Amino acid sequence: RRVASVSPNSRASEMESFKEPVPYFEQAQMATEENISVHYEASQTEEQNTPHRKHLPPKKRNDETLNDLHKLRLNSSQNKNGVTTPNASSKELLIFQTMQRVKSEEWDVALNGLAEITELCQDIKSDAIYPHMTNINQKLLELLRSPRSHVTRTACQIAG
């Protein structure tokens, strides 16, 4: 004996009551960072004498890392034509910091690092970046295989 099935229209009305918009990754990350910092401040006032609990401060935001990069560029020396070119130690430091971004596990940070490497290749001789090409190529291949279409598209643009 067959039992009457539930109409698909009634299921749709039930599902609509539970639907909430899914926040973008950045919005969700910022909300969790704010919760952590609030929790961190509250725990500092409540538990002053408990060294076994460690709370991490919020992560450094992308605009702060861009400010650091801008400061490095401002600290560069000028050549005879007035064009700013970073000196040897700042070149190495700039490459090191950019490679740290490339090696990051977060896809957006790594993608920004690869874009910065592309810009650095225009300003710095390729001999300075050549030792890092293995890591750059590995991260580029990893991002090309990403399930996110916009990450793959941007990685293709970076690859040239």
N, C-alpha and C positions, 0 to 999 in steps of 0.2 A: 504494500500500500504506500503510495506516495504522499509526502507531506508538502504542503505549499511552501515555496521558497520565498525568501524576503525579496521584495522588489528592489531593484538597483536604485530607484529614486529615494527610497527611505535610507539606504546606506549613504548616499551622497549627502543628505541633510545631516546625518550623524557625523560624517567626516568634516563637514564645514565648521562645525562648532569647535573642533580641535585644531584647526589650521591656524598657524601663526607664521608671520613672515620670518624667513631664515635670515639672520643678519650676515653681512659680508664678513669675511675672515678678519679684516682689520677692526671692524666694529666689535666683534666678539672678543678679539684679543685685547682691545683697549678696555672693555668692560671688565675682563678678568684681571687686568693689571690694576685697575682702580679698586677692585674688590680686595686684591692682595695688599695694596698700599693702605687701605682703610683697616684691614685686618691687622696689618703690621703695626700701625699706629695704636690701635686699640690694645693689642697684646703688649706693647711697650709700656703703656700706662698701667695695665693690670698686673703683669708679671715681670717685675723689674729684676727679681732674683732667680730666674730660671735659665741658666746657661744652656741647658740641654735642648731647648727649643730654638730653632733657627728659622727666621723668616727672611726670604730674599727680598731685596728692594726691587722696585719695578725695573724692567729692562730699559736699556737706552733706546730712545726713539730714533727713527730714521732721519728726522730733520736734524737731530744733534750730531749724527755721524756726518751728515752733509756739511754742517757747520765746521766740524773738525777738518774735513777735506778742504773747505774754503780757506780756513786759517793756514793750512799747509801751503796752499797756493799763494797766499798773501806774503808768507815768509820767504818766498823765493827771491833769488837775486836777479838783477836786471843786467842784460848784456848791452853792448854799445848801441844797438838800434832802439833800445827802450822796451824790447819784448822781454817779458818775464820768462825765465827758464829756471827750474828748480836746480839747486846745486846737487852734488853727488850724494850727500848724506840724506837730503830730503827726498831725492829720487828713490833711494833704497827704502826709506821709510814709507813713502807713498805706495810703492809696489807691495811692500809687506802688508800694509793695512788693506789694500785692495784685494790681495790674495787671501787674507783672512775672511773677507766678505765672500769671495768666490768659494771658499771651502765650507761655508756655512751650510747647515742642514736645512735651513729655511729657504724655500725656493725663491721668495721675493728678494731676500738679501743677496742670494747667490746671483740672481739675474741682474740686480743692480751692480754687483761687483764685476760681472762680465761686461756690462755696458761701460763701466769705468775703465776696465782694461782696454776696451776698444778706443776710448778717448786718450788713454795714456800712450797707446801705440803711435798716435799722431805726434805727441810731444817728446817722447823718449825714444832713443835708439832701440831697435829690436833686440840687440845683444843683451840688454838688461832684462828683458822679459823672456828671452828664449829659455833659460833654465826652468821657468815655471810653466812652460807650454804643456807638459804632461798633465799637470793638475787642471789647467784651463780646459784642455780637450776632454778630459774625463768628465768634468762638471758640465761642459757643453753637451756631450752625448747623453748624460743623465737628464738634462733639462729637455733635450729633443725628444726623449722617450716619455715625457711627462703626460699623464692623462688630461691635464688641463690644456685646452686648445690655445688659450692666449699665451701660456708659458712657452709652448712649442713654437708658436708663431714668432714671439719675441726672440727666442733662441735662434731661430732661422735668420732673423734680421741681423742679429749680432754676428752670426757665422759669416754673413756676407753673401 
